[in-house]
């Protein structure tokens, strides 16, 4: 260590040493809160780090090395005391640390060591024991006195589903909360307008108006296709033994499904034409073709659920390679090409509460950047309430955003980039490049806490919710002195622990959608959004089902079973609205089963001839066991009724 600087004065025309300078008479100095306070009469800083051999980084790193070994720096490190005779006998009374999962440590604060009273380490020391206020990185051995007060959680509505708690809801009833009758009516009306328009333009297509019942059956088939995957849509109606799927054939013909699929339209075609004429002007709306369904889905997501205290915001990619300006590329996402959505989700349930579609680079309303405006747009403060804890990644995190959220009584925590405006630029006592796993550095700036933590790489965090360190540990694989991998508990900041537990709301929602997503390849970009809106409605309905079952102490359905039941209920409702029923073929493996007669052959229906008094009804379905032909249509289930009447299924 470099000796203290001498103070020189002018006396009798000569420059001599100041006899009053205590720094030249004694080596007295005090350790105060891991900082060096040197006696000196010089102006400005009491300690010149540049002109001294003392290194803050080496000092704090040495303390942490002792900490990782389970030792107390004040007891076990010799360089804390320069002369043992200077120590009073009654200064140290703290017992040796005991073994526990996370190594103990001594906190240096205004209260002294541990819980004892503040005492000077040296007879001539005059330190006050308070934490210094200079701009430097601190270690976990220093107490964070600025721990924020816990937020008082006051949501506008009770947490969870906004439904009648003691009522029983079927999958169809929950789905209809999002895919409403008015939305279905708009979809049918605009699809018919678009079909008529294309027919008037000379498109070679056989088109007749779709009914609400047919649209429901179409939706049920789209969801069904997310459960049963084939390479082409026409294979669902294939008669090949490799496919021969019974459900699509029983509810809708292949030609009718493809006709509805070609003309599906969410917006009014006339309004679309008017909007297309505004291209290149501020009045042009890029999302006009999806707006009717888009706005209704967002409103429904907010109305029927209130998030718990922990929420998260992240991006979601909807896969597409369509040639349109709103398509984005994100190299760090599993889905790299597609449409980007900004999503706010409940961290616990993964319920999609709010979202909006990114339209491309534009001037943001506030002038504070896309990340700032995205969060403020998703955070509907009037409907949410106060006291929420928001978790975001480094795209959104900034001191300006977190301060403004705190004004709305919303706490925030997230990773942050070191080049973000407002991030501390000081290099004093910063994280060493060779720091051990679990090393922590932190700086508090009023309500903002900046934290660095060394895991496999350096992690930087910003939070308004936590204190710097709370004795938490994480289990990590590290190499011991022999080079062997072992499990070891290392310190972890509480903000990192909370971030890992609550940041995955949007990712979990993406996973739930991805298991059975209904997305199909399409030449029309707006159809991709139609499929995704269906996915959001289904997954949110499933989450409501789980939460309602939890409130009643019941076992919820799995998502697969929920979707299966939903498909059947939607198809049955659609058939009922059309005045028909779904023809249910007998289970395979039974001896009585229908087969097609040759194309040039038809036979009279046995059931119609015997019971309906309609002897001239010709049909092409034949039962090899009974040797009779039967009607196999939605309006006439002669095959099923005949075999049910004679109880022939078990033969």
Buried (B, 14 or more C-beta within 10 A) or exposed (E): EEEBBEBEEEEEEEEEEBEEBBBBEEBBBBBBBBBBBBBBEBEEEBBBEEEBEBEBBEBBBBBBBBBBEBBBBBBEBEEEBEEEEBBEEEBBEBEEBEEEEBBBBBBBBEEBBBEEEBBBBBEEBEBEBEBEEEEBBBBBBBBBEBBBEEBEBEBEEEBBBBBEEEEEBEBBBBBBBBBBEEBBEBBBBBBBBBBBBBBEEEEEEEBEEBBBBBBBBBBBBBBBBBBEEEEEBEBBBBEEEEBEBEBBBBBBEBEBBBBBBBBBBBBBBEBBEEBEEEEEEEEEEBBBBBBBBBEBBBEBBBEBBBBBBBBBBBBBBBBBEBEEEBBBEEEEBEBEBBBBBBBBBBBBBBBBBBBBBBEEEEEBEEEBBBBBBBBBBBBBBEBBBBBBBBBBBBBBBBBEBBBBBBEEBBBBBBBBBEEBEBBBEEEEBBBBEEBBBBBBBBBBEEBBBBBBBBBEEBBBBBBBBBBBBBBBBBEBEBEEEEEEEEEBBBBBBBBBBBBEEBBBBBBBBBEBBBEBBBBBEBEEBBBBBBBBBBBBBBBBBBBBBBBBBBEEEEEBBEBEEBBBBBBBBBBBBBBEBBEBBBBEBBEEEBEBBBEEEEEEEBBBBBBBBBEBEBEEBEBBBBBEEBEBBBBBBBEBBBBBBBBEEEEBBEE
